[in-house]
Amino acid sequence: MNVSDKKIRMLMLITTPKLAKRAENLYNDEDVPLHYHLAGEGTASSEMMDILGLESLEKGILISFLPKCFSDDILVKLRKALRIGSVNSGIAFTVPLTGANGFVMKRLCSIGEEYEKTHEERKVENTMTEMKYAMVAAVVDQGHGDEVMEAARSAGARGGTVIHGRQVGDETAVNFWGISLTDEKEIVMIITDNEHKLPIMQAISKNCGVNSEAKGFVLSMPIETVIGISDFE
């Protein structure tokens, strides 16, 4: 089902494990219907960690799917409750969805309608940055995440987050790509402004593309609304 006109958003929060747990409690209190809690790693250098006073690169990642009106309010509450935007707090952003399972889509739209009816008098703070940023995601073989960040930094990236995962596929997928795919993967997510998006993608493709040892591919998606972006400016 096409959702481009239904205003359904993916809301992603990348923060410290402690704040991620607080955010999860907030989501439960606010009855956020569909959310997932993942673990990741930051990519700051040891020197940068000393400057920022960070003790660990561990990250908590929360991904949820919400009607836009609901996600806008959750962003405001995240900013207030977790002080997103302050030092060592994190970043939260929304990405428009273009497709979804029919049942899920109908349920999310129903939640959006109910939410708007019960929050007719709500006032959403319009202090969030819009449509200036993108998320670049590179999928590479395990152990090559540092190479991705080295290439990305050469093109202006400030930092990123790494999620560990595994390839799921069959021989058909291998034949399609024409390369041998290993099971263990690293997904490097980088938030950047639109000006640096293409140079970063080109640098990653050049150094960590499908014909390299990293056997990676890179994609990007537009970020609609974001808070906590000051560290990237």
C-alpha positions as CSV (number, residue, x, y, z in Angstrom):
1,M,0.0,0.0,0.0
2,N,1.3,3.5,-0.9
3,V,1.7,5.6,2.2
4,S,3.2,8.8,0.7
5,D,-0.1,10.7,1.2
6,K,-0.8,9.1,4.6
7,K,1.8,10.9,6.6
8,I,3.3,7.8,8.2
9,R,6.9,8.2,9.5
10,M,9.7,6.1,10.8
11,L,11.1,7.7,14.0
12,M,14.7,6.8,14.9
13,L,16.5,7.7,18.1
14,I,20.2,7.2,18.5
15,T,21.4,7.9,22.0
16,T,23.3,6.4,25.0
17,P,22.0,3.1,26.4
18,K,20.8,4.8,29.6
19,L,18.8,7.5,27.7
20,A,17.5,4.8,25.3
21,K,16.0,3.0,28.3
22,R,14.3,6.2,29.5
23,A,13.0,6.8,26.0
24,E,11.6,3.3,25.9
25,N,9.7,4.1,29.1
26,L,8.5,7.3,27.6
27,Y,7.3,5.4,24.5
28,N,5.4,3.0,26.7
29,D,3.8,5.8,28.7
30,E,2.7,7.5,25.5
31,D,1.4,4.2,24.1
32,V,3.7,4.3,21.0
33,P,2.2,1.2,19.2
34,L,5.2,-0.2,17.3
35,H,8.8,0.2,18.4
36,Y,12.1,-1.7,18.4
37,H,15.2,-1.4,20.6
38,L,18.5,-2.2,19.0
39,A,22.2,-1.9,20.1
40,G,24.9,-0.1,18.1
41,E,28.3,1.5,18.4
42,G,29.4,5.1,17.9
43,T,32.4,5.9,15.7
44,A,34.1,8.7,17.5
45,S,37.9,8.6,17.8
46,S,39.5,8.2,21.2
47,E,40.6,11.8,21.0
48,M,37.1,13.0,20.3
49,M,35.8,10.9,23.2
50,D,38.2,12.6,25.6
51,I,37.1,16.0,24.3
52,L,33.4,15.1,24.8
53,G,33.9,13.4,28.1
54,L,32.4,10.1,26.8
55,E,33.2,6.8,28.5
56,S,31.7,4.4,26.0
57,L,30.8,4.2,22.3
58,E,27.8,2.0,23.0
59,K,24.5,3.3,21.5
60,G,20.9,2.5,22.0
61,I,18.8,2.8,18.9
62,L,15.0,3.0,19.0
63,I,13.0,2.6,15.8
64,S,9.2,3.2,15.7
65,F,6.5,3.8,13.1
66,L,3.9,6.5,13.8
67,P,1.5,8.9,12.1
68,K,3.2,12.2,11.5
69,C,1.2,14.1,14.1
70,F,2.1,11.5,16.7
71,S,5.8,11.4,15.8
72,D,6.0,15.2,15.9
73,D,4.8,15.3,19.5
74,I,7.1,12.4,20.5
75,L,10.1,14.4,19.1
76,V,9.1,17.3,21.3
77,K,8.7,15.1,24.4
78,L,12.1,13.4,23.7
79,R,13.8,16.8,23.5
80,K,12.3,17.8,26.9
81,A,12.7,14.5,28.7
82,L,16.1,13.4,27.4
83,R,17.4,16.9,26.6
84,I,18.3,15.8,23.1
85,G,20.7,18.3,21.6
86,S,22.8,18.7,24.7
87,V,26.2,17.2,25.0
88,N,26.3,13.3,25.0
89,S,22.5,13.1,24.5
90,G,21.9,11.8,21.0
91,I,19.9,12.6,17.9
92,A,16.3,11.8,16.8
93,F,14.8,12.1,13.3
94,T,11.9,11.0,11.1
95,V,11.9,9.5,7.6
96,P,8.8,9.4,5.4
97,L,7.6,5.9,4.5
98,T,6.5,5.1,1.0
99,G,5.0,1.7,1.5
100,A,3.7,-0.6,4.2
101,N,1.7,-3.8,4.8
102,G,-2.0,-3.1,4.4
103,F,-3.0,-4.2,7.9
104,V,-0.2,-2.2,9.5
105,M,-1.0,0.8,7.4
106,K,-4.7,0.8,8.3
107,R,-4.0,0.5,12.0
108,L,-1.4,3.3,11.9
109,C,-3.8,5.5,10.1
110,S,-6.5,4.7,12.6
111,I,-4.2,5.6,15.4
112,G,-3.4,8.9,13.7
113,E,-7.0,9.8,13.4
114,E,-7.7,8.9,17.0
115,Y,-4.7,10.9,18.1
116,E,-5.7,14.0,16.2
117,K,-9.2,13.9,17.7
118,T,-7.9,13.7,21.3
119,H,-5.1,16.3,20.7
120,E,-7.0,19.0,18.9
121,E,-5.7,21.7,21.1
122,R,-2.1,20.5,21.1
123,K,0.6,23.0,20.3
124,V,3.7,21.5,18.7
125,E,6.9,23.4,19.1
126,N,8.1,24.4,15.6
127,T,11.8,24.5,16.6
128,M,13.0,21.4,14.7
129,T,15.2,21.5,11.6
130,E,13.4,20.3,8.5
131,M,14.6,18.8,5.1
132,K,18.2,19.8,5.4
133,Y,19.7,16.4,6.2
134,A,19.9,12.9,5.0
135,M,20.9,9.5,6.4
136,V,23.6,7.7,4.4
137,A,23.7,3.9,5.2
138,A,26.5,1.7,4.1
139,V,26.3,-2.1,4.4
140,V,29.7,-3.8,4.4
141,D,31.3,-7.1,5.4
142,Q,32.1,-7.3,9.1
143,G,35.3,-5.6,10.1
144,H,35.1,-2.9,7.5
145,G,33.1,-0.3,9.3
146,D,36.2,1.7,10.2
147,E,37.1,1.9,6.5
148,V,33.7,3.2,5.7
149,M,34.0,6.0,8.3
150,E,37.6,6.8,7.2
151,A,36.3,7.3,3.6
152,A,33.2,9.2,4.9
153,R,35.3,11.6,7.0
154,S,37.5,12.4,4.0
155,A,34.3,13.7,2.4
156,G,33.1,15.8,5.4
157,A,31.3,13.3,7.7
158,R,31.5,14.0,11.4
159,G,30.6,10.6,12.8
160,G,28.3,7.7,12.5
161,T,26.7,4.7,14.2
162,V,27.4,1.0,13.5
163,I,24.8,-1.8,13.8
164,H,25.9,-5.4,13.5
165,G,23.8,-7.8,11.6
166,R,23.8,-10.8,9.2
167,Q,23.0,-11.4,5.6
168,V,19.8,-13.3,4.9
169,G,19.5,-14.6,1.3
170,D,20.0,-17.5,-1.0
171,E,22.0,-18.4,-4.1
172,T,19.7,-16.3,-6.3
173,A,20.8,-13.1,-4.5
174,V,24.4,-14.1,-4.9
175,N,24.0,-14.6,-8.6
176,F,22.1,-11.4,-9.0
177,W,24.9,-9.3,-7.4
178,G,27.7,-11.4,-9.0
179,I,29.6,-11.5,-5.8
180,S,30.0,-13.8,-2.8
181,L,28.1,-12.5,0.2
182,T,29.3,-13.2,3.7
183,D,26.7,-13.6,6.5
184,E,28.1,-11.1,9.0
185,K,27.5,-7.5,8.1
186,E,28.0,-4.0,9.6
187,I,25.6,-1.2,8.8
188,V,27.1,2.2,9.1
189,M,24.6,5.0,9.5
190,I,25.8,8.6,8.9
191,I,23.7,11.7,9.4
192,T,24.8,14.5,7.1
193,D,23.6,17.7,5.5
194,N,22.5,17.5,1.9
195,E,25.6,19.3,0.6
196,H,27.9,16.5,1.8
197,K,25.6,13.6,1.1
198,L,26.7,12.8,-2.5
199,P,30.5,13.3,-1.8
200,I,30.2,11.0,1.2
201,M,28.4,8.3,-0.8
202,Q,30.9,8.6,-3.6
203,A,33.9,8.3,-1.2
204,I,32.4,5.2,0.4
205,S,31.6,3.6,-3.0
206,K,35.1,4.3,-4.2
207,N,36.8,2.8,-1.2
208,C,34.3,0.2,0.1
209,G,32.2,-0.7,-2.9
210,V,31.1,-4.1,-4.2
211,N,34.4,-4.7,-5.9
212,S,36.5,-4.0,-2.7
213,E,37.2,-6.3,0.2
214,A,34.4,-4.6,2.1
215,K,31.9,-5.7,-0.6
216,G,29.7,-2.8,0.4
217,F,26.8,-0.9,-1.1
218,V,25.6,2.5,0.0
219,L,22.2,4.2,-0.1
220,S,20.6,7.4,1.3
221,M,17.2,8.5,2.5
222,P,15.8,12.0,3.2
223,I,15.4,13.1,6.8
224,E,12.2,15.1,7.3
225,T,12.5,16.4,10.8
226,V,15.5,16.1,13.2
227,I,16.5,17.2,16.7
228,G,19.9,17.1,18.3
229,I,21.7,18.0,15.1
230,S,24.0,20.7,16.6
231,D,26.9,18.2,16.8
232,F,26.8,17.8,13.1
233,E,26.9,21.5,12.1
